[in-house]
Amino acid sequence: MATDTSSLKLEKVVPEAEDFLPLLGTDFVELYVGNAKQAAHYYRTAWGFQPIAYRGLETGSKDSVSYVLQQDKIRLVLTSPLEKDGPINEHINKHGDGVKVVALWVDDARKSWEETTKRGAESAHEPFTREDEHGKAVFSAIKTYGETLHVFVERKEYDGPFLPGYKAWNPEYQPSELGLKYIDHMVGNVGWNEMNKWCEFYAKVMGFAQLVSFDDKDISTDYTALMSKVMSNGNGRIKFPINEPAEGKKKSQIEEYIDFYNGAGVQHIALATDNIIETVTGLKERGVEFLYVPETYYDTVLDRVGEIDEDLEPLKNLGILIDRDDEGYLLQIFTKPVLDRPTMFFEIIQRKGAQSFGKGNFKALFEAIEREQESRGTL
Ligand code: FE2
């Protein structure tokens, strides 16, 4: 998987951002989970991720096991401990299953570490090199919100199945892919009044800028009870919205997350598709559960977003939401939490020009639910 980065267009789409690293993309997302074998089965069977690589007792890893799954550009690493004590056990005990590492693909992991720590990032791991018969890769890591890490991955001299220490994993069981293409954005939930601190972290330490979009204003309302800002790197490949809870009519969903996760962490991973109707139909057939959208949402949605290419009927049947900004529209849907704790979930998103994040759907959804309540006389 050695990749020549020289041909990649790194055009600057967020002019205010300073791309001193630069970040080439998300390399992988690693989750610490209680049972990686079964989690891998879930992400393969229900989500269409393909088996790529494995590391465990058979490869000489005595303390932990990892399964690497991939769908187009999205790579998930699922890791479980093999011993009774240790940092992975502690992470799972405190947070439940959750994202530990958001790994960023860079050209120079040492320089990335030097530049970010120089700007105030707390180091999680100094630069180090790992090698095997497929070449070498360089890593370094910094801390971000909660106990989440950013690992910088430099893989230009590596052409193995994943990274040094992993062997190719090619089981007989191979459920098909479902059209998921890349990570559109990854959202972090942070504590009360911490949003600005973490946005400043991404600005100062990583050179990110706040994305100018419909989501750039605080979106605290009676309904949503959260505030959110979106930070992006210069080439727009890495987008990190940061949420904090706000006072509302009910307990903020962000606060609920913080309570169950015991701190800040990754709230949702938005996966892009070119055909949301096909992708979501497949996910539903394979048992992925999505948030309920009342039919009344569709009574007024086209008044709000105007004309769209798709028929409304299949969108309504699947519960896909629609939003529009200055540049176009987007289709999106949210899963229920994929864990027993109400913490992490996924979003499926198809962009048709829009570069924002679906802010208009917060209010529209709650209003639709209230219209349903009204019809039952329970409002
Ligand atoms: Fe999102």
Boltz pocket constraint, residues with backbone or C-beta under 6 A from the ligand:
constraints:
  - pocket:
      binder: B
      contacts: [[A, 185], [A, 187], [A, 268], [A, 270], [A, 347], [A, 357]]
      max_distance: 6.0
